[in-house]
Amino acid sequence: MERILVVEDNDEDFTALARVLNRATAAALIRCRDGEEVLACLDRLTHDVSSAPAQNRPSVILLDLNLPGTDGREVLAHIKRDPLLRSIPVVVFSTSSSPKDVTYCYEQGANGYMVKSVNFSQFEAALRTFTEYWEKAMLLPPRGRAEVR
């Protein structure tokens, strides 16, 4: 994993998440705070080759569901509908453990769903497992421009 795009509006959650991820992986973290920002970021990194090479697109997206404005559900649906974005793995990281949310996210193409624990030890363990899984067990798609078929 070279780049993790973290979509998190809560500063405290992002600080804790960044602390754990920076210890667990050498991947660069890119942060977006809301749905509009992440969609603009992905558009810039993936579609507009004049502003940034497609190789800058994230290896994995860690997506909060409950965002201001365009929420994580809408962001996930957009990513998985877009032929140039849908190959990017999206893992939902939310406080919601609602079966309705979990089912919806998998139906929309999420590659994983993790519940944020309020217990820091459990929070940290979940993020370490996330990094080990995506770095060591999974083969990620190339980060260059996807071929549209």
Backbone as a printed PyTorch tensor [residue, N CA C, xyz], in Angstrom:
tensor([[[  0.8430,  -1.1720,   0.0000],
         [  0.0000,   0.0000,   0.0000],
         [  0.8870,   1.2340,   0.0000]],

        [[  0.6970,   2.0680,  -0.9790],
         [  1.5170,   3.2730,  -1.0340],
         [  0.7810,   4.5080,  -0.5490]],

        [[ -0.5390,   4.5500,  -0.7880],
         [ -1.3480,   5.7030,  -0.3920],
         [ -2.6850,   5.2240,   0.1520]],

        [[ -3.0600,   5.7530,   1.3060],
         [ -4.3750,   5.4720,   1.8720],
         [ -5.1310,   6.7870,   1.9060]],

        [[ -6.2650,   6.8270,   1.2340],
         [ -7.1280,   7.9950,   1.2870],
         [ -8.0950,   7.7840,   2.4480]],

        [[ -7.9870,   8.6260,   3.4560],
         [ -8.8250,   8.5400,   4.6490],
         [ -9.8880,   9.6240,   4.5490]],

        [[-11.1500,   9.2060,   4.5780],
         [-12.2560,  10.1500,   4.5320],
         [-12.8680,  10.1720,   5.9300]],

        [[-12.5110,  11.2080,   6.6810],
         [-12.9080,  11.2960,   8.0990],
         [-13.1220,  12.7520,   8.4670]],

        [[-14.3170,  13.0910,   8.9170],
         [-14.6180,  14.4730,   9.2780],
         [-14.2400,  14.8220,  10.7080]],

        [[-14.1240,  13.8440,  11.5700],
         [-13.8480,  14.0850,  12.9820],
         [-12.3420,  14.1850,  13.2080]],

        [[-11.8790,  15.3440,  13.7030],
         [-10.4400,  15.5660,  13.9080],
         [ -9.8370,  14.5950,  14.9150]],

        [[-10.5440,  14.3190,  16.0090],
         [-10.0150,  13.3930,  17.0190],
         [ -9.8840,  11.9840,  16.4570]],

        [[-10.8980,  11.5300,  15.7210],
         [-10.8210,  10.2020,  15.1070],
         [ -9.6780,  10.1330,  14.0990]],

        [[ -9.5150,  11.2100,  13.2990],
         [ -8.4320,  11.1950,  12.3190],
         [ -7.0670,  11.1850,  12.9980]],

        [[ -6.9090,  11.9670,  14.0570],
         [ -5.6280,  12.0010,  14.7690],
         [ -5.2730,  10.6150,  15.3040]],

        [[ -6.2410,   9.9500,  15.9280],
         [ -5.9990,   8.6000,  16.4610],
         [ -5.7030,   7.6260,  15.3220]],

        [[ -6.4700,   7.7190,  14.2670],
         [ -6.2880,   6.8380,  13.1170],
         [ -4.9030,   7.0500,  12.4910]],

        [[ -4.5300,   8.2990,  12.2990],
         [ -3.2210,   8.6040,  11.7020],
         [ -2.0810,   8.1080,  12.5760]],

        [[ -2.2160,   8.2650,  13.8780],
         [ -1.1790,   7.8010,  14.8050],
         [ -0.9600,   6.2930,  14.6460]],

        [[ -2.0480,   5.5430,  14.6060],
         [ -1.9420,   4.0840,  14.4740],
         [ -1.4050,   3.7060,  13.0980]],

        [[ -1.9620,   4.2880,  12.0480],
         [ -1.5380,   3.9280,  10.6940],
         [ -0.0870,   4.3080,  10.4280]],

        [[  0.3500,   5.4360,  10.9520],
         [  1.7440,   5.8420,  10.7480],
         [  2.7240,   4.8980,  11.4300]],

        [[  2.2990,   4.2460,  12.5130],
         [  3.1490,   3.2430,  13.1680],
         [  3.0720,   1.9030,  12.4480]],

        [[  1.9410,   1.6150,  11.8160],
         [  1.7050,   0.2870,  11.2470],
         [  2.1160,   0.1600,   9.7850]],

        [[  2.2480,   1.2780,   9.0790],
         [  2.5230,   1.2100,   7.6500],
         [  3.3480,   2.4090,   7.2080]],

        [[  4.0310,   2.2420,   6.0930],
         [  4.7840,   3.3460,   5.5090],
         [  3.9450,   4.0930,   4.4780]],

        [[  2.7110,   3.6790,   4.2890],
         [  1.8390,   4.3140,   3.3030],
         [  1.5990,   5.7740,   3.6530]],

        [[  1.5410,   6.6070,   2.6220],
         [  1.2020,   8.0130,   2.8120],
         [ -0.2960,   8.1310,   3.0480]],

        [[ -0.6730,   9.0170,   3.9550],
         [ -2.0840,   9.2510,   4.2290],
         [ -2.5250,  10.5380,   3.5440]],

        [[ -3.6590,  10.4500,   2.8790],
         [ -4.3030,  11.6180,   2.2810],
         [ -5.6210,  11.7590,   3.0240]],

        [[ -5.9340,  12.9440,   3.5160],
         [ -7.1860,  13.1170,   4.2650],
         [ -8.1630,  14.0030,   3.5110]],

        [[ -9.4050,  13.5570,   3.4910],
         [-10.5150,  14.3850,   3.0410],
         [-11.5190,  14.4180,   4.1810]],

        [[-12.1610,  15.5650,   4.3670],
         [-13.0580,  15.7400,   5.5180],
         [-14.5360,  15.5440,   5.2100]],

        [[-14.9040,  15.5810,   3.9300],
         [-16.3130,  15.3910,   3.6000],
         [-16.4470,  14.7960,   2.2050]],

        [[-17.6890,  14.4690,   1.8530],
         [-17.9390,  13.7900,   0.5860],
         [-17.5610,  14.6030,  -0.6300]],

        [[-17.8740,  15.8890,  -0.6120],
         [-17.5370,  16.7310,  -1.7540],
         [-16.0290,  16.7990,  -1.9570]],

        [[-15.2910,  16.9020,  -0.8430],
         [-13.8290,  16.9960,  -0.9310],
         [-13.2340,  15.7100,  -1.4930]],

        [[-13.7210,  14.5510,  -1.0640],
         [-13.1510,  13.3000,  -1.5620],
         [-13.4800,  13.0950,  -3.0380]],

        [[-14.6790,  13.4500,  -3.4610],
         [-15.0210,  13.2820,  -4.8810],
         [-14.1730,  14.2100,  -5.7510]],

        [[-13.9400,  15.4410,  -5.2960],
         [-13.0830,  16.3700,  -6.0360],
         [-11.6390,  15.8620,  -6.0640]],

        [[-11.1710,  15.3420,  -4.9460],
         [ -9.8090,  14.7960,  -4.8620],
         [ -9.6370,  13.6170,  -5.8190]],

        [[-10.5770,  12.6950,  -5.7910],
         [-10.4980,  11.5280,  -6.6810],
         [-10.5830,  11.9330,  -8.1390]],

        [[-11.4200,  12.9070,  -8.4410],
         [-11.5330,  13.3920,  -9.8120],
         [-10.2020,  13.9740, -10.2690]],

        [[ -9.5880,  14.7710,  -9.4020],
         [ -8.2980,  15.3990,  -9.7230],
         [ -7.2010,  14.3490,  -9.8950]],

        [[ -7.1450,  13.3640,  -9.0040],
         [ -6.0710,  12.3680,  -9.0420],
         [ -6.2490,  11.3320, -10.1450]],

        [[ -7.4810,  11.0920, -10.5580],
         [ -7.7310,  10.0010, -11.4880],
         [ -8.1190,  10.4600, -12.8860]],

        [[ -8.9220,  11.4850, -12.9870],
         [ -9.4560,  11.8820, -14.2780],
         [ -8.6620,  12.9930, -14.9650]],

        [[ -8.1470,  13.9360, -14.2040],
         [ -7.4730,  15.0910, -14.7810],
         [ -5.9660,  14.8480, -14.8030]],

        [[ -5.5000,  14.2360, -15.8950],
         [ -4.0840,  13.8860, -15.9770],
         [ -3.1810,  15.1110, -16.0700]],

        [[ -3.7500,  16.2880, -16.3700],
         [ -2.9160,  17.4820, -16.4490],
         [ -2.5070,  17.9890, -15.0630]],

        [[ -3.3110,  17.6810, -14.0150],
         [ -2.9870,  18.2130, -12.6850],
         [ -2.1990,  17.2390, -11.8300]],

        [[ -2.3440,  15.9450, -12.0620],
         [ -1.6080,  14.9590, -11.2660],
         [ -1.6230,  13.6320, -12.0100]],

        [[ -0.5050,  12.9230, -12.0110],
         [ -0.5040,  11.6330, -12.6800],
         [ -1.4420,  10.6470, -11.9980]],

        [[ -2.0370,   9.7590, -12.7900],
         [ -2.9760,   8.7710, -12.2500],
         [ -2.3060,   7.8660, -11.2240]],

        [[ -0.9780,   7.7490, -11.2590],
         [ -0.2840,   6.9210, -10.2850],
         [ -0.4340,   7.4700,  -8.8740]],

        [[ -0.8890,   8.7060,  -8.7330],
         [ -1.0980,   9.3020,  -7.4160],
         [ -2.4110,   8.8770,  -6.7830]],

        [[ -3.2280,   8.1310,  -7.5170],
         [ -4.4990,   7.7180,  -6.9280],
         [ -4.2330,   6.7900,  -5.7530]],

        [[ -5.1570,   6.7360,  -4.8060],
         [ -4.9160,   5.9320,  -3.6020],
         [ -4.9070,   4.4340,  -3.8800]],

        [[ -4.1760,   3.7090,  -3.0440],
         [ -4.1670,   2.2430,  -3.1030],
         [ -5.4440,   1.6900,  -2.4910]],

        [[ -5.9100,   2.3390,  -1.4110],
         [ -7.0980,   1.9310,  -0.6630],
         [ -7.7640,   3.1930,  -0.1240]],

        [[ -9.0910,   3.1570,  -0.0310],
         [ -9.8430,   4.2490,   0.5760],
         [-10.4580,   3.7390,   1.8740]],

        [[-10.2290,   4.4670,   2.9550],
         [-10.8300,   4.1740,   4.2540],
         [-11.9060,   5.2380,   4.4500]],

        [[-13.1740,   4.8180,   4.3930],
         [-14.3070,   5.7380,   4.2620],
         [-15.2350,   5.7170,   5.4700]],

        [[-15.4090,   6.8850,   6.0690],
         [-16.4230,   7.0500,   7.1200],
         [-17.7730,   7.2030,   6.4260]],

        [[-18.8270,   6.6750,   7.0130],
         [-20.1650,   6.7820,   6.4170],
         [-20.8470,   8.0940,   6.7380]],

        [[-20.7550,   8.5260,   7.9810],
         [-21.5320,   9.6680,   8.4420],
         [-20.7360,  10.9500,   8.2750]],

        [[-20.8090,  11.4970,   7.0650],
         [-20.0790,  12.7130,   6.7180],
         [-21.0620,  13.8550,   6.5280]],

        [[-20.6100,  15.0840,   6.7490],
         [-21.4830,  16.2170,   6.4480],
         [-21.6700,  16.3490,   4.9320]],

        [[-22.8210,  16.8370,   4.5260],
         [-23.0890,  17.0080,   3.0910],
         [-23.2530,  15.6650,   2.4180]],

        [[-22.5140,  15.4460,   1.3600],
         [-22.5350,  14.1680,   0.6580],
         [-21.9660,  13.1150,   1.5970]],

        [[-22.8050,  12.1680,   2.0140],
         [-22.3310,  11.2050,   3.0140],
         [-21.5570,  10.0560,   2.3750]],

        [[-20.9900,   9.2100,   3.2230],
         [-20.1540,   8.1150,   2.7570],
         [-20.8830,   7.1200,   1.8720]],

        [[-22.1890,   6.9500,   2.0740],
         [-22.9750,   6.0370,   1.2370],
         [-22.9930,   6.5350,  -0.2030]],

        [[-23.1980,   7.8480,  -0.3490],
         [-23.2120,   8.4480,  -1.6860],
         [-21.8180,   8.3930,  -2.3250]],

        [[-20.7930,   8.6340,  -1.5200],
         [-19.4150,   8.5780,  -2.0190],
         [-19.1050,   7.1620,  -2.5180]],

        [[-19.4450,   6.1580,  -1.7190],
         [-19.2060,   4.7620,  -2.1060],
         [-19.9180,   4.4330,  -3.4040]],

        [[-21.1890,   4.7870,  -3.5090],
         [-21.9570,   4.5010,  -4.7260],
         [-21.3180,   5.1840,  -5.9330]],

        [[-20.8720,   6.4260,  -5.7710],
         [-20.2220,   7.1560,  -6.8660],
         [-18.9320,   6.4630,  -7.3090]],

        [[-18.1080,   6.1070,  -6.3380],
         [-16.8330,   5.4570,  -6.6570],
         [-17.0600,   4.1590,  -7.4260]],

        [[-17.9900,   3.3600,  -6.9740],
         [-18.1890,   2.0440,  -7.5800],
         [-18.9520,   2.1080,  -8.9040]],

        [[-19.5690,   3.2610,  -9.2340],
         [-20.1980,   3.4550, -10.5460],
         [-19.2030,   3.9590, -11.5870]],

        [[-18.1290,   4.5670, -11.1310],
         [-17.1820,   5.2150, -12.0330],
         [-16.1580,   4.1950, -12.5400]],

        [[-16.0920,   3.9880, -13.8590],
         [-15.1620,   2.9910, -14.4050],
         [-13.6940,   3.2400, -14.0620]],

        [[-13.2970,   4.4960, -13.8340],
         [-11.9000,   4.8050, -13.5090],
         [-11.6040,   4.7180, -12.0170]],

        [[-12.6390,   4.6360, -11.1970],
         [-12.4480,   4.5890,  -9.7400],
         [-12.8060,   3.2470,  -9.1310]],

        [[-13.7010,   2.5000,  -9.7450],
         [-14.2820,   1.3290,  -9.0870],
         [-13.2850,   0.2440,  -8.7030]],

        [[-12.1070,   0.2350,  -9.3220],
         [-11.1080,  -0.7800,  -8.9490],
         [-10.3640,  -0.4310,  -7.6590]],

        [[-10.5170,   0.7950,  -7.1630],
         [ -9.8720,   1.1720,  -5.9060],
         [-10.6430,   0.5130,  -4.7630]],

        [[ -9.9790,  -0.3040,  -3.9410],
         [-10.6740,  -0.9110,  -2.8070],
         [-11.1550,   0.1490,  -1.8240]],

        [[-12.3980,  -0.0100,  -1.3740],
         [-12.9880,   0.8990,  -0.3920],
         [-13.3680,   0.0860,   0.8390]],

        [[-12.8230,   0.4810,   1.9770],
         [-13.1540,  -0.1440,   3.2500],
         [-13.8830,   0.9020,   4.0870]],

        [[-15.1000,   0.5790,   4.4710],
         [-15.8830,   1.4780,   5.3060],
         [-15.4020,   1.3310,   6.7500]],

        [[-15.2000,   2.4680,   7.4180],
         [-14.7610,   2.4930,   8.8070],
         [-15.7070,   3.4340,   9.5340]],

        [[-16.7040,   2.8750,  10.1920],
         [-17.8080,   3.6560,  10.7220],
         [-18.1530,   3.2670,  12.1500]],

        [[-18.7980,   4.1850,  12.8600],
         [-19.3150,   3.8650,  14.1910],
         [-20.5850,   3.0210,  14.0860]],

        [[-21.1830,   2.9950,  12.9150],
         [-22.4370,   2.2530,  12.7390],
         [-22.1770,   0.7560,  12.5730]],

        [[-22.8840,  -0.0210,  13.3730],
         [-22.8480,  -1.4770,  13.1930],
         [-24.2180,  -1.9700,  12.7290]],

        [[-25.0270,  -1.0560,  12.2360],
         [-26.3640,  -1.3750,  11.7560],
         [-26.2870,  -2.3760,  10.5980]],

        [[-27.0090,  -3.4930,  10.6930],
         [-27.0290,  -4.4470,   9.5870],
         [-27.4750,  -3.8010,   8.2760]],

        [[-28.3530,  -2.7980,   8.3630],
         [-28.8130,  -2.0800,   7.1630],
         [-27.6370,  -1.3710,   6.4860]],

        [[-26.7840,  -0.6920,   7.2870],
         [-25.6140,  -0.0060,   6.7260],
         [-24.6090,  -0.9960,   6.1540]],

        [[-24.3480,  -2.0660,   6.8830],
         [-23.3870,  -3.0670,   6.4220],
         [-23.8570,  -3.6780,   5.1000]],

        [[-25.1110,  -4.0850,   5.0510],
         [-25.6680,  -4.6800,   3.8350],
         [-25.6160,  -3.6970,   2.6740]],

        [[-26.0250,  -2.4630,   2.9190],
         [-26.0090,  -1.4480,   1.8670],
         [-24.6020,  -1.2770,   1.2900]],

        [[-23.6260,  -1.1570,   2.1740],
         [-22.2530,  -0.9170,   1.7080],
         [-21.7300,  -2.0770,   0.8640]],

        [[-21.9710,  -3.2990,   1.2880],
         [-21.5230,  -4.4330,   0.4800],
         [-22.2890,  -4.5060,  -0.8390]],

        [[-23.5710,  -4.1760,  -0.8130],
         [-24.3410,  -4.1700,  -2.0620],
         [-23.8310,  -3.1100,  -3.0320]],

        [[-23.2760,  -2.0280,  -2.5030],
         [-22.7270,  -0.9610,  -3.3440],
         [-21.2880,  -1.2390,  -3.7820]],

        [[-20.7000,  -2.3550,  -3.3260],
         [-19.3650,  -2.7260,  -3.7740],
         [-18.2450,  -2.4800,  -2.7880]],

        [[-18.5610,  -2.1900,  -1.5230],
         [-17.5000,  -2.0190,  -0.5280],
         [-16.6670,  -3.2920,  -0.4470]],

        [[-15.3740,  -3.1200,  -0.2280],
         [-14.4640,  -4.2570,  -0.1270],
         [-14.2570,  -4.7080,   1.3100]],

        [[-14.8260,  -3.9690,   2.2470],
         [-14.7420,  -4.3310,   3.6490],
         [-15.5440,  -3.3520,   4.4710]],

        [[-15.8520,  -3.7570,   5.6990],
         [-16.6130,  -2.8990,   6.6100],
         [-16.0810,  -3.1520,   8.0120]],

        [[-15.5770,  -2.0930,   8.6490],
         [-15.0530,  -2.1890,  10.0140],
         [-15.8190,  -1.2100,  10.8960]],

        [[-16.0710,  -1.6160,  12.1260],
         [-16.7360,  -0.7450,  13.0830],
         [-15.6800,  -0.0900,  13.9610]],

        [[-15.7580,   1.2420,  14.0820],
         [-14.8460,   1.9850,  14.9520],
         [-15.1870,   1.6650,  16.3930]],

        [[-14.2110,   1.2270,  17.1140],
         [-14.4100,   0.9590,  18.5410],
         [-14.0930,   2.2130,  19.3390]],

        [[-14.8330,   2.4310,  20.4190],
         [-14.5100,   3.5380,  21.3160],
         [-13.3500,   3.1660,  22.2320]],

        [[-13.0460,   1.8850,  22.3310],
         [-11.9120,   1.3950,  23.1050],
         [-10.6590,   1.5210,  22.2300]],

        [[ -9.6730,   2.3110,  22.6750],
         [ -8.5110,   2.5700,  21.8280],
         [ -7.7390,   1.3010,  21.4830]],

        [[ -7.6080,   0.3690,  22.3940],
         [ -6.8860,  -0.8750,  22.1050],
         [ -7.5660,  -1.6530,  20.9870]],

        [[ -8.8790,  -1.7150,  21.0060],
         [ -9.6180,  -2.4020,  19.9450],
         [ -9.5550,  -1.6250,  18.6340]],

        [[ -9.6260,  -0.3030,  18.7260],
         [ -9.4990,   0.5840,  17.5750],
         [ -8.1440,   0.3420,  16.8920]],

        [[ -7.1000,   0.3380,  17.7050],
         [ -5.7420,   0.1290,  17.1980],
         [ -5.5820,  -1.2650,  16.5940]],

        [[ -6.1030,  -2.2810,  17.2440],
         [ -6.0060,  -3.6540,  16.7350],
         [ -6.7120,  -3.7850,  15.3900]],

        [[ -7.8610,  -3.1670,  15.2520],
         [ -8.5950,  -3.2320,  13.9870],
         [ -7.7990,  -2.5740,  12.8590]],

        [[ -7.1890,  -1.4300,  13.1360],
         [ -6.4050,  -0.7430,  12.1030],
         [ -5.1250,  -1.5000,  11.7610]],

        [[ -4.5100,  -2.1340,  12.7440],
         [ -3.3190,  -2.9520,  12.4560],
         [ -3.7060,  -4.1420,  11.5710]],

        [[ -4.8320,  -4.7650,  11.8700],
         [ -5.3130,  -5.8700,  11.0500],
         [ -5.6080,  -5.3860,   9.6350]],

        [[ -6.2190,  -4.2170,   9.5190],
         [ -6.4980,  -3.6060,   8.2150],
         [ -5.2160,  -3.4650,   7.4010]],

        [[ -4.1700,  -2.8870,   8.0020],
         [ -2.9310,  -2.6720,   7.2520],
         [ -2.2530,  -3.9960,   6.8990]],

        [[ -2.2480,  -4.9340,   7.8220],
         [ -1.6410,  -6.2330,   7.5180],
         [ -2.3790,  -6.9350,   6.3800]],

        [[ -3.6950,  -6.8940,   6.4190],
         [ -4.5000,  -7.5400,   5.3820],
         [ -4.2200,  -6.9250,   4.0150]],

        [[ -4.3100,  -5.5980,   3.9160],
         [ -4.1580,  -4.9480,   2.6120],
         [ -2.7090,  -4.8920,   2.1350]],

        [[ -1.7370,  -4.9090,   3.0590],
         [ -0.3370,  -4.8720,   2.6370],
         [  0.2430,  -6.2610,   2.3900]],

        [[ -0.1230,  -7.2270,   3.2190],
         [  0.5300,  -8.5300,   3.1650],
         [ -0.2900,  -9.6220,   2.4880]],

        [[ -1.5950,  -9.5900,   2.6460],
         [ -2.4150, -10.6870,   2.1270],
         [ -3.0190, -10.3910,   0.7620]],

        [[ -3.2660,  -9.1170,   0.4540],
         [ -3.9740,  -8.7680,  -0.7730],
         [ -3.0440,  -8.2160,  -1.8360]],

        [[ -3.3370,  -8.5700,  -3.0600],
         [ -2.6680,  -7.9780,  -4.2100],
         [ -3.5830,  -6.8660,  -4.6950]],

        [[ -3.0950,  -5.6410,  -4.6500],
         [ -3.8990,  -4.4840,  -5.0260],
         [ -3.7750,  -4.2030,  -6.5090]],

        [[ -4.8070,  -3.5850,  -7.1070],
         [ -4.7190,  -3.2390,  -8.5220],
         [ -3.6490,  -2.1760,  -8.7400]],

        [[ -3.0800,  -2.1350,  -9.9480],
         [ -2.1020,  -1.0780, -10.2400],
         [ -2.7510,   0.2820, -10.0540]],

        [[ -1.9370,   1.2690,  -9.6710],
         [ -2.4890,   2.5890,  -9.3880],
         [ -2.5500,   3.4880, -10.6080]],

        [[ -2.1030,   3.0360, -11.7590],
         [ -2.1950,   3.8450, -12.9670],
         [ -3.6200,   3.9160, -13.4640]],

        [[ -3.8190,   4.6190, -14.5440],
         [ -5.1520,   4.7830, -15.1210],
         [ -5.7330,   3.4290, -15.4820]],

        [[ -6.9400,   3.1790, -15.0210],
         [ -7.6180,   1.9340, -15.3220],
         [ -8.0770,   1.9280, -16.7670]],

        [[ -8.0300,   0.7710, -17.3770],
         [ -8.5330,   0.6420, -18.7300],
         [-10.0470,   0.4880, -18.6670]],

        [[-10.7530,   1.3630, -19.3620],
         [-12.2030,   1.3300, -19.3630],
         [-12.6810,   0.3980, -20.4490]],

        [[-13.5670,  -0.5250, -20.0770],
         [-14.0930,  -1.4840, -21.0660],
         [-15.5670,  -1.3200, -21.2090]]])
